[in-house]
Amino acid sequence: MIQGKPKEILETIHSKGFSRLYIDGGKTIQSFLKEGLINELIITTIPILLGGGFSLFGELNSLINFELKSSKVYLGNYVQNHFIRLKK
């Protein structure tokens, strides 16, 4: 485990030679998004409604634009969408 602010965490990980990371967990994703550190999103939709819950991305400081790269269906039910961030 590495603790710290998102940019500090990335510096530590990059210094160890890693460049592609899997970021997971609601608050963690939100903090990396707010600092502009997410370049790709893979979102899988499962057709089960649980009710309630939390906003996936929380409050953002500004719009973050993504473009759909691919979409796949698994087992006839699960849809996985792969998005790439559009940078200004």
Phi and psi restraints in degrees (value plus and minus 20) as a CYANA .aco file:
   2 ILE   PHI    -142.0  -102.0
   2 ILE   PSI     114.4   154.4
   3 GLN   PHI    -136.5   -96.5
   3 GLN   PSI     133.4   173.4
   4 GLY   PHI     121.9   161.9
   4 GLY   PSI    -191.3  -151.3
   5 LYS   PHI     -98.2   -58.2
   5 LYS   PSI     133.2   173.2
   6 PRO   PHI     -69.9   -29.9
   6 PRO   PSI     -65.8   -25.8
   7 LYS   PHI     -84.5   -44.5
   7 LYS   PSI     -58.2   -18.2
   8 GLU   PHI     -85.3   -45.3
   8 GLU   PSI     -61.8   -21.8
   9 ILE   PHI     -81.3   -41.3
   9 ILE   PSI     -65.6   -25.6
  10 LEU   PHI     -83.2   -43.2
  10 LEU   PSI     -60.8   -20.8
  11 GLU   PHI     -79.1   -39.1
  11 GLU   PSI     -63.9   -23.9
  12 THR   PHI     -83.1   -43.1
  12 THR   PSI     -66.7   -26.7
  13 ILE   PHI     -86.5   -46.5
  13 ILE   PSI     -63.4   -23.4
  14 HIS   PHI     -83.5   -43.5
  14 HIS   PSI     -55.1   -15.1
  15 SER   PHI     -85.9   -45.9
  15 SER   PSI     -39.2     0.8
  16 LYS   PHI    -112.6   -72.6
  16 LYS   PSI     -16.0    24.0
  17 GLY   PHI      74.6   114.6
  17 GLY   PSI     -14.1    25.9
  18 PHE   PHI    -115.3   -75.3
  18 PHE   PSI     115.5   155.5
  19 SER   PHI    -143.7  -103.7
  19 SER   PSI     -43.9    -3.9
  20 ARG   PHI    -130.6   -90.6
  20 ARG   PSI     104.1   144.1
  21 LEU   PHI    -145.8  -105.8
  21 LEU   PSI     131.4   171.4
  22 TYR   PHI    -124.7   -84.7
  22 TYR   PSI      94.0   134.0
  23 ILE   PHI    -124.6   -84.6
  23 ILE   PSI     106.8   146.8
  24 ASP   PHI    -159.5  -119.5
  24 ASP   PSI     138.2   178.2
  25 GLY   PHI      83.2   123.2
  25 GLY   PSI     106.9   146.9
  26 GLY   PHI     -68.2   -28.2
  26 GLY   PSI     -78.4   -38.4
  27 LYS   PHI     -86.1   -46.1
  27 LYS   PSI     -56.1   -16.1
  28 THR   PHI     -85.1   -45.1
  28 THR   PSI     -68.1   -28.1
  29 ILE   PHI     -79.5   -39.5
  29 ILE   PSI     -64.4   -24.4
  30 GLN   PHI     -79.5   -39.5
  30 GLN   PSI     -63.0   -23.0
  31 SER   PHI     -88.6   -48.6
  31 SER   PSI     -56.7   -16.7
  32 PHE   PHI     -89.9   -49.9
  32 PHE   PSI     -58.8   -18.8
  33 LEU   PHI     -82.1   -42.1
  33 LEU   PSI     -64.9   -24.9
  34 LYS   PHI     -80.7   -40.7
  34 LYS   PSI     -48.3    -8.3
  35 GLU   PHI    -116.0   -76.0
  35 GLU   PSI     -12.3    27.7
  36 GLY   PHI      50.1    90.1
  36 GLY   PSI      11.1    51.1
  37 LEU   PHI    -124.1   -84.1
  37 LEU   PSI     -15.0    25.0
  38 ILE   PHI    -126.4   -86.4
  38 ILE   PSI     100.9   140.9
  39 ASN   PHI    -124.2   -84.2
  39 ASN   PSI     -40.5    -0.5
  40 GLU   PHI    -158.6  -118.6
  40 GLU   PSI     126.8   166.8
  41 LEU   PHI    -147.7  -107.7
  41 LEU   PSI     115.0   155.0
  42 ILE   PHI    -140.5  -100.5
  42 ILE   PSI      94.2   134.2
  43 ILE   PHI    -138.3   -98.3
  43 ILE   PSI     102.1   142.1
  44 THR   PHI    -124.3   -84.3
  44 THR   PSI     108.6   148.6
  45 THR   PHI    -126.7   -86.7
  45 THR   PSI     107.3   147.3
  46 ILE   PHI    -134.1   -94.1
  46 ILE   PSI     107.1   147.1
  47 PRO   PHI     -96.6   -56.6
  47 PRO   PSI      40.7    80.7
  48 ILE   PHI    -152.8  -112.8
  48 ILE   PSI     103.9   143.9
  49 LEU   PHI    -113.8   -73.8
  49 LEU   PSI     101.1   141.1
  50 LEU   PHI    -113.5   -73.5
  50 LEU   PSI     -45.9    -5.9
  51 GLY   PHI      60.8   100.8
  51 GLY   PSI     134.1   174.1
  52 GLY   PHI      43.0    83.0
  52 GLY   PSI    -167.9  -127.9
  53 GLY   PHI      78.7   118.7
  53 GLY   PSI    -193.5  -153.5
  54 PHE   PHI    -142.5  -102.5
  54 PHE   PSI     137.5   177.5
  55 SER   PHI     -81.8   -41.8
  55 SER   PSI     112.7   152.7
  56 LEU   PHI     -81.1   -41.1
  56 LEU   PSI     -61.4   -21.4
  57 PHE   PHI    -132.3   -92.3
  57 PHE   PSI     -24.7    15.3
  58 GLY   PHI      43.7    83.7
  58 GLY   PSI    -184.1  -144.1
  59 GLU   PHI     -98.0   -58.0
  59 GLU   PSI     114.5   154.5
  60 LEU   PHI    -135.9   -95.9
  60 LEU   PSI     130.8   170.8
  61 ASN   PHI     -89.9   -49.9
  61 ASN   PSI     -51.4   -11.4
  62 SER   PHI    -177.5  -137.5
  62 SER   PSI     152.0   192.0
  63 LEU   PHI     -85.9   -45.9
  63 LEU   PSI     122.8   162.8
  64 ILE   PHI    -142.7  -102.7
  64 ILE   PSI      96.6   136.6
  65 ASN   PHI    -112.9   -72.9
  65 ASN   PSI     112.9   152.9
  66 PHE   PHI    -145.7  -105.7
  66 PHE   PSI     136.9   176.9
  67 GLU   PHI    -142.6  -102.6
  67 GLU   PSI     118.6   158.6
  68 LEU   PHI     -89.5   -49.5
  68 LEU   PSI     103.5   143.5
  69 LYS   PHI    -113.4   -73.4
  69 LYS   PSI     -63.1   -23.1
  70 SER   PHI    -178.8  -138.8
  70 SER   PSI     140.8   180.8
  71 SER   PHI    -162.7  -122.7
  71 SER   PSI     110.0   150.0
  72 LYS   PHI    -150.6  -110.6
  72 LYS   PSI     127.3   167.3
  73 VAL   PHI    -130.0   -90.0
  73 VAL   PSI     111.5   151.5
  74 TYR   PHI    -137.1   -97.1
  74 TYR   PSI     117.0   157.0
  75 LEU   PHI      34.0    74.0
  75 LEU   PSI       5.3    45.3
  76 GLY   PHI      51.8    91.8
  76 GLY   PSI     -17.3    22.7
  77 ASN   PHI    -153.7  -113.7
  77 ASN   PSI     -62.9   -22.9
  78 TYR   PHI    -105.4   -65.4
  78 TYR   PSI     110.3   150.3
  79 VAL   PHI    -134.1   -94.1
  79 VAL   PSI     105.7   145.7
  80 GLN   PHI    -135.1   -95.1
  80 GLN   PSI      98.9   138.9
  81 ASN   PHI    -128.2   -88.2
  81 ASN   PSI     113.5   153.5
  82 HIS   PHI    -132.9   -92.9
  82 HIS   PSI      99.9   139.9
  83 PHE   PHI    -135.5   -95.5
  83 PHE   PSI     126.1   166.1
  84 ILE   PHI    -135.2   -95.2
  84 ILE   PSI     115.4   155.4
  85 ARG   PHI     -91.2   -51.2
  85 ARG   PSI     114.9   154.9
  86 LEU   PHI    -112.7   -72.7
  86 LEU   PSI      97.3   137.3
  87 LYS   PHI    -114.4   -74.4
  87 LYS   PSI     126.4   166.4
